[in-house]
Amino acid sequence: MNRRSQKQLTDIQLQRVPGAIVPDAIYRLDEVKARMGWRDAAFRAAVRAGLKAHRSGKRLYVLGSDLIDFVTKREVDR
């Protein structure tokens, strides 16, 4: 990956994507990070803390229902 591609990817990751997380939707890794305002380390920490991520080939996906469950469970645990 060249420097320009890395910059574009970083810009995409930092943008907040408006809209709600829909329980019956499936989101690519970059969409989840953008919607949640997460960077790579935050996503990895979420997976270690119990967020379910599904791999298909080289891509990671997260179900909207799993993301909602993860966030609401984290609120209760604190």
C-alpha positions in Angstrom: 0.0 0.0 0.0 1.5 3.3 -1.0 1.6 6.5 1.1 -1.4 8.1 -0.8 -3.6 5.0 -0.2 -2.7 5.0 3.5 -3.6 8.7 3.7 -6.9 8.1 2.0 -7.7 5.2 4.2 -6.8 7.2 7.3 -9.1 10.0 6.1 -12.0 7.6 5.6 -11.4 6.0 9.1 -11.5 9.4 10.8 -14.7 10.6 9.1 -17.9 10.0 11.1 -20.5 8.5 9.0 -23.9 9.8 9.8 -26.8 7.4 10.4 -27.8 4.8 12.9 -26.5 1.3 13.2 -29.2 -1.0 11.9 -29.6 -4.3 13.7 -30.2 -6.4 10.6 -27.4 -4.8 8.5 -23.9 -6.1 8.0 -21.0 -3.5 8.1 -17.5 -3.7 6.7 -14.7 -3.0 9.1 -14.1 0.5 7.7 -17.8 1.4 8.1 -17.8 0.3 11.7 -14.7 2.3 12.5 -16.0 5.4 10.7 -19.5 5.2 12.3 -18.1 4.6 15.8 -15.2 7.0 15.5 -12.7 4.2 16.2 -9.2 3.7 14.9 -7.5 0.3 14.4 -6.5 0.0 18.1 -10.0 0.8 19.4 -11.5 -1.8 17.1 -9.0 -4.5 18.2 -9.7 -3.6 21.8 -13.5 -3.9 21.1 -12.9 -7.4 19.6 -10.8 -8.4 22.6 -13.6 -7.2 24.9 -16.2 -9.3 23.1 -17.3 -7.6 19.9 -18.0 -10.4 17.3 -16.2 -9.9 13.9 -16.7 -12.2 11.0 -14.1 -12.9 8.4 -14.8 -13.6 4.8 -11.6 -13.9 2.8 -9.4 -11.0 3.8 -12.3 -8.8 4.9 -13.9 -8.4 8.3 -17.6 -7.7 8.9 -19.7 -6.9 12.0 -23.4 -7.4 12.3 -25.3 -4.4 13.4 -27.0 -6.4 16.1 -23.7 -7.5 17.5 -22.4 -3.9 17.5 -25.5 -2.7 19.3 -25.3 -5.6 21.8 -21.6 -4.8 22.5 -22.2 -1.1 23.1 -25.2 -1.6 25.3 -23.6 -4.4 27.3 -20.5 -2.1 27.9 -22.8 0.6 29.3 -24.3 -1.9 31.8 -20.9 -3.3 32.8 -19.5 0.1 33.9 
